[in-house]
Amino acid sequence: MASPPCGNLDSGLEIKTRSVEQTLIPLVSQITTLINHKERPRKSERTLVAIQRVGQAVSVAVGRFVAVGEAIALEHHELKDEMGHACFEARRAGDTIAQLTEPGPPCVVPSPSVTVFSDRSGMVKAARLLLSSVTKVLVLADRIVIKQIVASRNKVLVTLEHLERVSTFQGFVHIFSQFGNEMVDFAHLTGDRQNDLKDERKKARMAAARAVLEKCTMMLLTASKTCLRHPDCESARINKDAVFQRMRCALEQVVDIVTEARGCAKTVLPASICDAVKDYKMSVESLRDKLAASPPEGVGRRLEALVERTEDFTDSPYTGHQQRQAILALCQLARQDARQLLHAWTQAQQSLQAMETSEELEVAIAKSCQSVNDLRRELHKVAVGRTFELLRMHAEHSPLRALKAAGAQGDPEAVAQYSRTLTEQKEQLVENCRLLCHVCGTKPLEITCVHAQETFHVIGPQIVSAAQTLALHPSSKIAKENLDVFCEAWESQLADVVLLLREIDDVLEGKQGDKRAYLSLPRTGKHAANTKSAKPVELDAEEQSGVAKVGLELRLLSSDVDAELEKWEEQEQQVVRHSQSVASMAYNMYLFTRGEGLLKTTLDLFRQAEVLSEEGLQLCSSLQIFSTQLVGDEKLALMSKVEKLLVLCQQLQAGSRTPVLGKSATFQKVDSSIQTTRSMLTLILNILPACNKPNAKSKSEQSSLDSPQDWRPNTSTPVRDGEDILHNNDNNDGSHHDEFAVKAFEQHLAGLNLLESN
């Protein structure tokens, strides 16, 4: 099959979405078949009929396609002229191709001059016209999707304006209900668009903006309630205004990405260390081909640009003295190697025939590249290590708990004290995110770092304002709820940073940071044992935090299992395949704790746990077969671990099939399922190295920046905002959309109704 068309097929026709690209692939394939069938003698009627059939298929397909385009033009008058012209050109090109593939008059005696095409240049011209016109129709149709997103954004903005001016609880409840429905529609449209974009930078920017909208919607709800309850409180008003402003900015950013207004999609990110290293290495390696050129001034200039960017690290107040000295020493070494490189290049230029000089140049190039690689690794170590240390410190000495307690006690002085501590941590997190941008290695991850930096910068002061409001009104349940929501958003961003660090490590080691999805979710009715499971119930904040903590551990453990499996040379072994399936399903359960992924309800979670237990039992069988290759203590040790894994699988299977009723029992079952899965992954992670001893040593050593497992047990950060971590949106059709925690909104609205009636 021909490769899909990319770039500009015609002036202004840039393919920006995967759906347009995938639609064109079959057409490109058929046209390529026709064009590549060069002029050659007709050897059989079968060949002629096949070519004719392809030409007719293209013509019929184009006819149907044009009919759809013309129907779209009738519904959208602003596209009528452009769409009509594009459809006319497409139909004309399709008819031309059909005519050119028609067989000529039959010949009594076959002649070498009889060919399939009487006008091959005409075929090429028609093919180009067809591709151009069809692409234009698709691009015009894509404008309708953009128009729908813009219209949805405009509806949200209008409702947001009304929501900001409302002055009664009754009016707020009514308007917020409408606002929630409009945000769901907006989430559907933007989520589909995000998945359809080809540009990974745009996708990352869209994901960041939608994450802001999700968090801000919950903050907007509680901040507005607090302001309505305490209309004379200045800190509550400031908090509310900040949330509304950030909401508007995120909405504008989404539309700017979709419409590419003001060059948003081409926004230049801060210059990073990784980019500077790549530029310098390219200029160094290009010296092999520039022996006859003028002196390479670009090498020194690029190196100085690289060294200048390291000043963000050496000038940072949070960089240790030893780390600063190590960075400066590596910069000096890079300069020294660059001078030796230029000297070797000069000698090679003076004696092009000397083999020794050529080898000296190669050694100098290798040393220069290695020195900047060492510098990049040291900077990576500083940025990632410092961030992990800061996260560990936050987990052990979080000012949020003290801030909540001080606010609930009505102690403004204590609130001010802990606010200063939180502000200091916020500044450190912002600084560390700025340093992470230098070393993350890919543009999407850079965008994620910038998003984290902006989130900490904005939410920190909002937490302080919410705590001040609670200190002034310590008996207010609404003010307490408002502070809880902002603190949960902060903790959620901390958890996202942990995952970001793992992905940055993966990029440095040349691994894929993306986790594959496990698509073997059982269908409804396949496992009848769960049909009597309890209905979704609400969970309190403590339960949410507990599930989020274990869920994050599942994410880290599943990544560790995948990393261990990458060391196996025989990827088709049953042990590897079953372990990969278990890790993937555990990752799905982690996504469930965030309100994402394929698992939408507790019923889905229990079904997934049952399938995971079955996969674990198959893994036990494969391990038992593998143990027959071992002898002595190794066999006994492996069998002992397999027996423990077998018990855990049976425990998970029995628990997932046990029906429960009530809120408490449902949460206990959820917690038990996730805890048992975590124990299974831990045991599998312990088993795999023992089964792969011959191969483990053949893999390259890991970086000295191994992901710190010591921090994991201290993790106590909820991963998701809102009150409905476990029981999010149920879709009977099986589709999944990120709906900005609409269920949680409904719960808050119910609370508003109760408050209003009281």
Secondary structure, DSSP 8 states (H G I E B T S, - for coil): ------SBSSTT-B--BHHHHHHHHHHHHHHHHHHHS-S-B---HHHHHHHHHHHHHHHHHHHHHHHHHHHHHHH-GGGHHHHHHHHHHHHHHHHHHHHHTS-----SS--TT-BS-S-HHHHHHHHHHHHHHHHHHHHHHHHHHHHHHHHHHHHHHHHHHHHHH--SHHHHHHHHHHHHHHHHHHHHHHHHHHHHBS-HHHHHHHHHHHHHHHHHHHHHHHHHHHHHHSTT-HHHHHHHHHHHHHHHHHHHHHHHHHHTGGGGGG------HHHHHHHHHHHHHGGGG-TTSS--HHHHHHHHHHHHHTHHHHT-TTS-HHHHHHHHHHHHHHHHHHHHHHHHHHHHHH-TT-HHHHHHHHHHHHHHHHHHHHHHHHHHHHHHHHHHHHHHHHHHS-HHHHHHHHHHTT-HHHHHHHHHHHHHHHHHHHHHHHHHHHHS-SHHHHHHHHHHHHHHHHHHHHHHHHHHHHHHSTT-HHHHHHHHHHHHHHHHHHHHHHHHHHHHHHHHTT-------------TTSSGGGTT--------HHHHHHHHHHHHHHHHHHHHHHHHHTT-S-TTSHHHHHHHHHHHHHHHHHHHHTT-SS--SHHHHHHHHHHHHHHHHHHHHHHHHHHTT--HHHHHHHHHHHHHHHHHHHHHHHHHHS---SHHHHHHHHHHHHHHHHHHHHHHHHHHHHH-HHHHTTS----S----GGGGGG-----S-SS-SSS----TT------SSHHHHHHHHHHHHHHHH-
